[in-house]
Amino acid sequence: MRTVAILTFPQCQSLDCLGPTEVFTKANAHFQHQQGGAGDVPYRIVHGSVAGGAVPTSCGLAFGPTLPLADLPASIDTLLIVGGNPGVEMALEGGGLPAWVRERAPHCRRVASVCTGAFLLAETGLMAGRRMTTHWHSCAALADRYPNIRVEPDAIYVSAPPFYSSAGITASIDLALALVEEDLGQAIALAVARELVLYLRRPGGQSQFSTLLATQARSAERTVEGKLGDLLTWIAAHPAEDLRVPALAARVGLAERSFIRHFTARTGQTPARYVEAVRLERARLLLETDRQALAEIAAAAGFGSTDSLTRALRRALGITPDLYRARFGGGSRFPVAARRAQLEAAT
């Protein structure tokens, strides 16, 4: 049995604690179901804090009881540090948590940070020369405060064993799912994602909103930037159109090389990668909510064939359209409505 120790502190983010806890708890349940209800569960989940007891979170809820750091098990497989402000700054000032992590980390198989918990992990000095990420709003501050760390601002999570880090808040669930998949395989990780009404691997990067919503978070003037903003909205609404570089460059009145440069600077992705992400989002919505044939879905999403859709979905999620539909199609009405509303808001 692997011990997962989740480290908390006063005024931490409640979802940073609860999200991974739910993932590992449900992984236990699905593992036991797979084994016919026999045998031990794979994870023992414990929660710790410097002083122990109930920990007040930033939203006002109390999380706990937690164990004092001194009472945590001697053998910890996965050590996970949560985030959340103003708690992180308070924990940095206190110093006890980073010092304890520095001492225990070499004896753990994996050490992970969630959201702004990256600052506490960085404070240990163990991340020098390594890659990590944090909440998009705090990436610049992390890079400024710890210049010897390679901050990846667009990553949902960074896997650089034995260290892992995730982006903000709900990305803690993405990271926990990835850790479960490492340990127990894709089938159980997919089952947990399905129960939580999540993707096993969400597409895109720390546009932490989704490919479509991220483009609308930026205000734009009637300049090249403004034209690109309009183009991004148009792409989202017309995934089946000709979205190759020549056609897109013509829509905004730019030479192709200039268009590629401006587009990549605006989105952080090449036009081809961005278009594929948008088309995948449309295809996934259709696979979740409609019973059309795969060829019709591929055409509606802008893929030239079912083979093209299959290759794209495999690259992004590692599964086929049929398996994706089986896992995520026909679910409750709420997530379907939410996904439709998300798409309509973006278009």
ChimeraX attribute file (.defattr): number of C-alpha atoms within 10 A of each C-alpha:
attribute: neighborCount
match mode: 1-to-1
recipient: residues
	/A:1	9
	/A:2	15
	/A:3	19
	/A:4	24
	/A:5	24
	/A:6	23
	/A:7	26
	/A:8	33
	/A:9	26
	/A:10	22
	/A:11	23
	/A:12	28
	/A:13	29
	/A:14	22
	/A:15	20
	/A:16	27
	/A:17	25
	/A:18	16
	/A:19	19
	/A:20	26
	/A:21	21
	/A:22	15
	/A:23	23
	/A:24	23
	/A:25	16
	/A:26	19
	/A:27	25
	/A:28	21
	/A:29	16
	/A:30	20
	/A:31	23
	/A:32	16
	/A:33	11
	/A:34	12
	/A:35	12
	/A:36	9
	/A:37	12
	/A:38	10
	/A:39	9
	/A:40	12
	/A:41	17
	/A:42	19
	/A:43	18
	/A:44	16
	/A:45	16
	/A:46	19
	/A:47	23
	/A:48	24
	/A:49	24
	/A:50	21
	/A:51	14
	/A:52	19
	/A:53	16
	/A:54	17
	/A:55	23
	/A:56	19
	/A:57	22
	/A:58	16
	/A:59	11
	/A:60	12
	/A:61	13
	/A:62	15
	/A:63	19
	/A:64	17
	/A:65	14
	/A:66	22
	/A:67	21
	/A:68	15
	/A:69	19
	/A:70	13
	/A:71	12
	/A:72	18
	/A:73	13
	/A:74	11
	/A:75	14
	/A:76	21
	/A:77	20
	/A:78	23
	/A:79	25
	/A:80	28
	/A:81	28
	/A:82	31
	/A:83	33
	/A:84	25
	/A:85	17
	/A:86	14
	/A:87	22
	/A:88	23
	/A:89	17
	/A:90	14
	/A:91	23
	/A:92	15
	/A:93	11
	/A:94	12
	/A:95	14
	/A:96	13
	/A:97	22
	/A:98	21
	/A:99	16
	/A:100	14
	/A:101	22
	/A:102	17
	/A:103	10
	/A:104	15
	/A:105	21
	/A:106	12
	/A:107	15
	/A:108	18
	/A:109	15
	/A:110	19
	/A:111	24
	/A:112	29
	/A:113	31
	/A:114	34
	/A:115	30
	/A:116	32
	/A:117	33
	/A:118	27
	/A:119	26
	/A:120	24
	/A:121	28
	/A:122	21
	/A:123	20
	/A:124	18
	/A:125	15
	/A:126	15
	/A:127	17
	/A:128	14
	/A:129	12
	/A:130	13
	/A:131	17
	/A:132	29
	/A:133	33
	/A:134	33
	/A:135	26
	/A:136	20
	/A:137	13
	/A:138	18
	/A:139	21
	/A:140	15
	/A:141	14
	/A:142	22
	/A:143	18
	/A:144	12
	/A:145	13
	/A:146	17
	/A:147	12
	/A:148	15
	/A:149	20
	/A:150	16
	/A:151	22
	/A:152	19
	/A:153	22
	/A:154	19
	/A:155	22
	/A:156	28
	/A:157	29
	/A:158	21
	/A:159	17
	/A:160	13
	/A:161	10
	/A:162	13
	/A:163	23
	/A:164	23
	/A:165	29
	/A:166	30
	/A:167	33
	/A:168	27
	/A:169	23
	/A:170	18
	/A:171	26
	/A:172	30
	/A:173	28
	/A:174	24
	/A:175	27
	/A:176	23
	/A:177	26
	/A:178	19
	/A:179	21
	/A:180	22
	/A:181	18
	/A:182	11
	/A:183	13
	/A:184	15
	/A:185	12
	/A:186	17
	/A:187	13
	/A:188	21
	/A:189	27
	/A:190	22
	/A:191	19
	/A:192	27
	/A:193	22
	/A:194	17
	/A:195	15
	/A:196	14
	/A:197	16
	/A:198	17
	/A:199	18
	/A:200	22
	/A:201	16
	/A:202	16
	/A:203	20
	/A:204	22
	/A:205	18
	/A:206	23
	/A:207	20
	/A:208	20
	/A:209	13
	/A:210	18
	/A:211	23
	/A:212	24
	/A:213	18
	/A:214	16
	/A:215	20
	/A:216	17
	/A:217	10
	/A:218	11
	/A:219	9
	/A:220	14
	/A:221	10
	/A:222	10
	/A:223	10
	/A:224	16
	/A:225	17
	/A:226	15
	/A:227	15
	/A:228	24
	/A:229	22
	/A:230	17
	/A:231	17
	/A:232	24
	/A:233	16
	/A:234	14
	/A:235	21
	/A:236	23
	/A:237	17
	/A:238	18
	/A:239	22
	/A:240	17
	/A:241	15
	/A:242	12
	/A:243	17
	/A:244	11
	/A:245	17
	/A:246	15
	/A:247	13
	/A:248	20
	/A:249	20
	/A:250	12
	/A:251	13
	/A:252	17
	/A:253	13
	/A:254	15
	/A:255	12
	/A:256	15
	/A:257	12
	/A:258	12
	/A:259	21
	/A:260	20
	/A:261	12
	/A:262	17
	/A:263	22
	/A:264	15
	/A:265	11
	/A:266	15
	/A:267	17
	/A:268	14
	/A:269	16
	/A:270	16
	/A:271	19
	/A:272	12
	/A:273	13
	/A:274	20
	/A:275	20
	/A:276	21
	/A:277	22
	/A:278	24
	/A:279	24
	/A:280	22
	/A:281	24
	/A:282	25
	/A:283	25
	/A:284	21
	/A:285	20
	/A:286	23
	/A:287	25
	/A:288	20
	/A:289	20
	/A:290	14
	/A:291	13
	/A:292	11
	/A:293	10
	/A:294	19
	/A:295	15
	/A:296	16
	/A:297	23
	/A:298	26
	/A:299	17
	/A:300	18
	/A:301	24
	/A:302	24
	/A:303	23
	/A:304	13
	/A:305	14
	/A:306	17
	/A:307	15
	/A:308	13
	/A:309	25
	/A:310	19
	/A:311	14
	/A:312	20
	/A:313	22
	/A:314	13
	/A:315	12
	/A:316	16
	/A:317	15
	/A:318	16
	/A:319	16
	/A:320	17
	/A:321	24
	/A:322	12
	/A:323	12
	/A:324	18
	/A:325	19
	/A:326	14
	/A:327	19
	/A:328	24
	/A:329	20
	/A:330	14
	/A:331	16
	/A:332	10
	/A:333	9
	/A:334	10
	/A:335	15
	/A:336	20
	/A:337	12
	/A:338	11
	/A:339	18
	/A:340	16
	/A:341	12
	/A:342	14
	/A:343	17
	/A:344	11
	/A:345	11
	/A:346	19
	/A:347	16
